[in-house]
Amino acid sequence: MRVAVLGCGYVGLELARTLVADGHDVWGVRRSDDGLDAVEATGAEAVRADVTDADSLAAVPDVDHVVFAASSGGRGPDAARTVFVEGLRTAIDQFAGRDSPPERLVYTSSTGVYGDHGGDFVDESTPLDPTTDKTRVLAEAERVAREHARERGIEGTVTRFAGLYGPDRYRLDRYLNGPVTAGYLNMVHRDDAAGVVAHLLETDRARDDTVLVVDDEPVSKHEFADWLADECGVPRPAKRTKEERLADGDLSETARRRILTSKRCSNDYLRELGYSFAYPTYREGYRAAIDAYRADGD
């Protein structure tokens, strides 16, 4: 199997490592020298290109599958649109126009597209209701990944990632120091996010479909913070309600909407597709971070 990973970053690098280890040919696309070095360290071939530049993408060889995992760098909705909508459309058109186009595209999206559901469970059948400019861009990008790709003869799969965590992204201090605002956490370890994409490619599942990528146990932020503190051997952090946080008056409109957005994400469909988690819940996923924290304190 020949795979191009466009935007071979946090999840993409782990995906490249996984696919190379499984014997596949992988090309990882980055723009910077450091990014290209990181791709090469996985055993994949590194290609300098930009998803918004069709001419640069011509440097990527013909492949069976394209994974679009590019990032907008945490910037605002305009930057997100440039990458996730315009860049995705550019990439689809560039690969679809080849003599040997790819069979399928996998686009990595976010559970932020669901909006607020009052803490109820959501799944792939739940209507989208994005509440911020950026999540509205992500919802539009999902349509490009499915509908525009289909129009160009490529089957698109949307993988909707919950909150990513893992090496370099455990953020223990946020929950150990507090105060912790009420709400739910929907999480997936980086290795499982990459593992799901590899699984869908290798088993040829979920073509022209959407898959919610989240672990087995959504958890309240207060419960998670207390568990984490107990495991780390420190006092439990201060808590606050959403109303108390909103009353502080120092929040942007986007931050307010994020606090007011509450849902729990179901992975029933992902389980039906046969994926087996390396880290089924946060308890397994945070173990390495907890052990390192306690070791540093000894």
C-alpha positions as CSV (number, residue, x, y, z in Angstrom):
1,M,0.0,0.0,0.0
2,R,1.3,3.5,-0.9
3,V,0.2,6.3,1.4
4,A,0.8,10.1,1.4
5,V,0.3,11.9,4.7
6,L,-0.3,15.6,4.0
7,G,0.6,17.6,7.1
8,C,2.6,14.8,8.8
9,G,2.6,16.3,12.3
10,Y,1.5,15.1,15.7
11,V,-0.8,12.3,14.6
12,G,0.7,12.0,11.1
13,L,4.2,11.1,12.3
14,E,2.8,8.3,14.5
15,L,0.7,7.1,11.5
16,A,3.8,7.1,9.3
17,R,5.7,5.1,11.9
18,T,2.9,2.6,12.1
19,L,2.4,2.2,8.4
20,V,6.1,1.9,7.7
21,A,6.4,-0.8,10.4
22,D,3.6,-2.7,8.8
23,G,5.5,-2.7,5.5
24,H,3.8,0.0,3.5
25,D,5.4,2.8,1.4
26,V,4.7,6.2,3.0
27,W,5.5,9.8,2.0
28,G,5.1,12.5,4.7
29,V,4.5,16.0,3.6
30,R,5.9,19.0,5.6
31,R,7.0,22.5,4.9
32,S,9.9,23.1,7.3
33,D,13.3,21.5,7.6
34,D,12.6,20.3,11.1
35,G,9.3,18.8,9.9
36,L,11.1,17.0,7.1
37,D,13.7,15.6,9.5
38,A,10.9,14.4,11.8
39,V,9.3,12.6,8.8
40,E,12.6,10.9,7.9
41,A,13.0,9.7,11.5
42,T,9.8,7.6,11.1
43,G,11.3,5.7,8.1
44,A,8.9,7.4,5.7
45,E,10.0,9.5,2.7
46,A,9.9,13.2,3.3
47,V,8.5,15.6,0.8
48,R,8.6,19.4,1.1
49,A,5.2,20.7,-0.1
50,D,2.3,22.9,0.9
51,V,-1.3,21.7,0.7
52,T,-2.4,25.2,-0.5
53,D,0.1,25.0,-3.4
54,A,-0.9,22.5,-6.1
55,D,2.4,22.9,-7.9
56,S,4.3,21.8,-4.8
57,L,2.1,18.8,-4.3
58,A,3.2,17.5,-7.7
59,A,6.4,16.4,-5.9
60,V,4.4,13.8,-4.0
61,P,4.4,10.5,-6.0
62,D,1.2,8.7,-7.0
63,V,-0.3,6.8,-4.1
64,D,-3.2,4.5,-3.3
65,H,-4.4,6.6,-0.4
66,V,-4.1,10.2,0.8
67,V,-4.4,11.2,4.5
68,F,-5.1,14.9,5.0
69,A,-3.8,15.7,8.5
70,A,-2.6,19.3,8.0
71,S,-2.9,21.8,10.9
72,S,-3.7,25.5,10.8
73,G,-1.3,26.1,13.6
74,G,-3.9,27.0,16.2
75,R,-4.7,30.2,14.4
76,G,-8.2,31.7,13.7
77,P,-11.0,30.8,11.3
78,D,-9.4,32.5,8.3
79,A,-6.2,30.5,8.6
80,A,-8.4,27.4,9.2
81,R,-10.3,28.0,6.0
82,T,-7.2,28.4,4.0
83,V,-5.8,25.1,5.2
84,F,-8.9,22.9,5.8
85,V,-11.2,24.0,3.0
86,E,-9.1,25.6,0.3
87,G,-6.0,23.4,1.0
88,L,-8.1,20.3,1.1
89,R,-9.9,21.1,-2.1
90,T,-6.5,21.9,-3.8
91,A,-5.1,18.6,-2.7
92,I,-8.1,16.6,-3.9
93,D,-8.0,18.3,-7.3
94,Q,-4.3,17.9,-7.6
95,F,-4.4,14.1,-6.9
96,A,-7.6,13.5,-8.7
97,G,-6.2,15.1,-11.9
98,R,-3.4,12.5,-12.2
99,D,-3.2,9.6,-14.6
100,S,-3.2,7.3,-11.5
101,P,-5.3,9.0,-8.9
102,P,-5.7,7.6,-5.3
103,E,-8.6,5.4,-4.4
104,R,-9.5,7.2,-1.2
105,L,-8.9,10.2,1.0
106,V,-8.9,10.2,4.8
107,Y,-9.6,13.6,6.3
108,T,-8.9,14.2,10.1
109,S,-11.6,16.4,11.6
110,S,-12.7,17.2,15.1
111,T,-15.6,16.5,17.4
112,G,-16.0,20.2,17.8
113,V,-18.4,20.1,14.8
114,Y,-21.1,18.7,17.1
115,G,-21.8,21.8,19.1
116,D,-23.7,21.7,22.4
117,H,-25.8,18.6,23.4
118,G,-26.2,19.3,27.1
119,G,-23.9,16.4,28.1
120,D,-25.9,13.9,26.0
121,F,-24.1,11.2,23.9
122,V,-23.5,11.9,20.2
123,D,-22.5,9.6,17.4
124,E,-22.0,9.6,13.7
125,S,-25.8,10.0,13.1
126,T,-26.0,13.1,15.3
127,P,-26.7,16.3,13.2
128,L,-23.8,18.8,13.3
129,D,-24.3,22.1,15.0
130,P,-20.9,23.9,15.1
131,T,-21.0,27.0,17.4
132,T,-17.8,28.9,16.5
133,D,-16.4,30.2,13.3
134,K,-13.6,27.7,13.3
135,T,-15.8,24.7,13.9
136,R,-18.1,25.9,11.1
137,V,-15.0,25.8,8.9
138,L,-14.3,22.2,10.0
139,A,-17.8,21.2,9.2
140,E,-17.5,22.7,5.7
141,A,-14.2,20.9,5.3
142,E,-15.9,17.6,6.1
143,R,-18.3,18.2,3.2
144,V,-15.4,18.9,0.9
145,A,-13.7,15.6,2.0
146,R,-16.8,13.6,1.3
147,E,-18.7,15.4,-1.5
148,H,-16.0,17.1,-3.5
149,A,-13.8,14.0,-3.3
150,R,-16.7,11.9,-4.6
151,E,-17.2,14.3,-7.5
152,R,-13.6,13.9,-8.4
153,G,-13.7,10.1,-8.2
154,I,-12.1,9.6,-4.8
155,E,-13.9,8.0,-1.9
156,G,-13.6,10.1,1.2
157,T,-13.5,9.1,4.8
158,V,-13.9,11.6,7.7
159,T,-12.2,10.6,11.0
160,R,-13.6,12.9,13.7
161,F,-11.0,13.1,16.5
162,A,-11.8,13.8,20.1
163,G,-9.3,15.7,22.2
164,L,-5.8,14.5,21.4
165,Y,-3.3,13.8,24.2
166,G,-0.1,11.8,24.5
167,P,3.6,12.5,24.5
168,D,4.2,16.3,24.8
169,R,0.5,16.9,25.2
170,Y,-0.5,15.6,28.6
171,R,-0.9,19.1,30.2
172,L,-0.9,17.8,33.7
173,D,-0.5,21.2,35.3
174,R,-3.9,22.4,33.8
175,Y,-5.7,19.8,35.9
176,L,-3.4,19.5,38.9
177,N,-3.2,23.2,39.7
178,G,-6.8,24.1,39.0
179,P,-9.2,25.6,39.3
180,V,-11.0,23.1,37.0
181,T,-14.2,24.2,35.3
182,A,-17.1,21.7,35.0
183,G,-17.7,19.9,31.8
184,Y,-16.9,16.7,29.9
185,L,-13.7,15.5,28.4
186,N,-13.8,13.4,25.2
187,M,-10.3,12.1,24.6
188,V,-8.2,9.8,22.4
189,H,-4.5,9.0,22.8
190,R,-2.3,10.1,19.8
191,D,-1.3,6.5,19.2
192,D,-4.9,5.4,18.9
193,A,-5.8,8.3,16.7
194,A,-3.0,7.2,14.3
195,G,-4.0,3.6,14.9
196,V,-7.5,4.1,13.8
197,V,-6.5,5.7,10.5
198,A,-4.0,2.8,9.8
199,H,-6.8,0.3,10.7
200,L,-9.3,1.9,8.3
201,L,-6.7,1.9,5.5
202,E,-5.4,-1.6,6.1
203,T,-8.8,-3.2,6.5
204,D,-10.4,-1.1,3.7
205,R,-13.2,-0.1,6.0
206,A,-15.5,3.0,6.2
207,R,-15.1,4.3,2.6
208,D,-17.4,7.2,1.9
209,D,-18.2,7.3,5.6
210,T,-17.6,9.2,8.9
211,V,-16.0,7.6,12.0
212,L,-15.9,9.2,15.4
213,V,-12.5,8.5,17.0
214,V,-12.8,8.6,20.8
215,D,-11.9,6.3,23.6
216,D,-14.2,4.2,25.7
217,E,-14.9,6.6,28.5
218,P,-15.9,10.2,28.3
219,V,-15.4,11.7,31.8
220,S,-16.3,14.8,33.7
221,K,-13.4,17.3,34.1
222,H,-13.9,17.3,37.9
223,E,-13.8,13.5,38.1
224,F,-10.7,13.4,35.8
225,A,-8.9,16.1,37.8
226,D,-9.5,14.3,41.1
227,W,-8.4,10.9,39.7
228,L,-5.3,12.5,38.2
229,A,-4.4,14.3,41.5
230,D,-4.9,11.1,43.5
231,E,-2.7,9.1,41.1
232,C,0.0,11.8,41.2
233,G,-0.1,12.0,45.0
234,V,-1.0,15.7,45.2
235,P,-4.1,17.5,46.7
236,R,-7.2,17.6,44.6
237,P,-7.5,20.9,42.7
238,A,-10.1,23.6,43.3
239,K,-13.3,23.2,41.2
240,R,-15.7,25.8,39.8
241,T,-19.0,25.6,37.9
242,K,-19.5,26.9,34.4
243,E,-21.5,29.8,35.8
244,E,-18.6,30.8,38.1
245,R,-16.1,30.7,35.2
246,L,-18.4,32.6,32.9
247,A,-19.0,35.3,35.6
248,D,-15.2,36.1,35.6
249,G,-15.9,38.3,32.5
250,D,-12.4,37.8,31.0
251,L,-13.4,35.3,28.3
252,S,-13.6,35.8,24.5
253,E,-16.8,34.9,22.8
254,T,-15.2,31.8,21.4
255,A,-14.0,30.7,24.9
256,R,-17.5,31.3,26.3
257,R,-19.1,29.1,23.6
258,R,-16.5,26.4,24.2
259,I,-17.4,26.3,27.9
260,L,-21.1,26.2,27.1
261,T,-20.6,23.3,24.7
262,S,-21.1,19.9,26.4
263,K,-21.4,16.4,24.9
264,R,-20.2,12.9,25.3
265,C,-18.9,11.0,22.3
266,S,-19.7,7.4,21.5
267,N,-17.2,5.0,19.8
268,D,-19.7,2.2,19.2
269,Y,-19.3,2.4,15.5
270,L,-15.5,2.4,15.7
271,R,-15.7,-0.7,17.9
272,E,-18.0,-2.3,15.2
273,L,-15.3,-1.6,12.7
274,G,-13.0,-3.9,14.7
275,Y,-10.5,-1.4,16.1
276,S,-8.8,-2.5,19.3
277,F,-7.5,0.4,21.5
278,A,-3.9,0.5,22.9
279,Y,-5.3,3.0,25.5
280,P,-9.0,2.2,26.0
281,T,-9.4,5.0,28.6
282,Y,-7.5,7.9,30.1
283,R,-6.4,5.6,33.0
284,E,-4.2,3.6,30.7
285,G,-3.3,6.6,28.5
286,Y,-2.1,8.8,31.3
287,R,-0.1,6.1,33.1
288,A,3.3,7.1,31.5
289,A,2.8,10.8,32.4
290,I,1.8,10.0,35.9
291,D,4.8,7.7,36.4
292,A,7.1,10.4,35.1
293,Y,5.5,13.0,37.3
294,R,6.0,10.9,40.4
295,A,9.5,10.0,39.4
296,D,10.4,13.7,39.1
297,G,9.0,14.4,42.6
298,D,11.1,11.6,44.3
